[in-house]
Amino acid sequence: MTTEIETDGLLLVPVANDETASRQLETAVDVARDRSYRIRLLYVLDVPPQLSLVDGRRYLLEDDTERMLADAVTEIETRGIPVDSRIRLARGITTGITGAIESYDADAVLMGWRGRPPRQNVVLGTHLDRVLRGAACDVLVERIKTPRPDVDSVLVPVVGGPHDEFATETGGAIARRRNADVTLLYVNQSDNPDRSLSEGESVLLDRSSLLEDVDSVERKLLEADDVAGTITDWTTEHDVTVVGVSRGGLIQRKLLGTISEAVGRHAAGSVILAKRHDPVPSRLKRLVP
């Protein structure tokens, strides 16, 4: 008789094909093991309106999809992580993913991103942008245009926002599982009158407290004219970069040039963008005295 492993939450991992599944797998396993999460692999079958959902499964679902999910489940099971898979039929990929997050009460979702150039009114991609806006859980977006290498070092740029706290926790999860070093990097813009180097030191000290179980944590405080460019240069020295989305969010068109989006698009190696779920909308926070 198989004993069910106790878990503390659910990590939902939408996958589209063998390539994306394999490249998301390593990060999913690291995060799930560190947080005692179950992994649920999700394939969303986009059914056009001229077909019923039942007919969508009958005519559109391919055997290769079920094989892909079965192979991925087997691979994760060999790592000792509780895992299952679901095929969800929906009128649109975004609807399928956000509906699954709600139905399964997911604690976090790990999305794959190919790092394609932005289009008008689209930052990362139509589905990603909408999930980032609407997901009622923590969101991780992993750039998967290159395979994740063996991880010896993790870079976490921080600025003091709520999302880089989540990025630090995620970077720590990867580092603990891979016995990797973590570098916390704070880059202060040279002509920024609103922030000082002493504030940077305080942020670095606070974030390092989240990494007590990591063998080696280095804090770096720099000053530069080009913050995004400096961080991107530092990514060349690290295997994985985990960055929290910029203040105000990644997904507004006016924020297309923000640090997190620029680093996510141009960084060397593997990149993971992190967005902490805030159940209280910012417009309501402004009403609280």
Buried (B, 14 or more C-beta within 10 A) or exposed (E): EEEEEEBEBBBBBBBBEBBBBBBBBBBBBBBBBBBEBBBBBBBBBBBEEEBEEEEBBEEBBEEEBEEBBEEBBEBBEEBEBBBEBBBBBBBBBBBBBBBBBEEBEBBBBBBBBBBEEBEEEBBBBBBBBBBBBBBEBBBBBBBBEEEBEEBEBBBBBBBBBBBBBBBBBBBBBBBBBBEBBBBBBBBBBEEEEEBEEEBBEEBBEBBBEBBEEBEEBEBBBBBBEBBBBBBBBBBEEBBBBBBBBBBEBBBEEEBBEBBBBBBBBBBBBBBBBBBBBEEEEEEEEEEEE
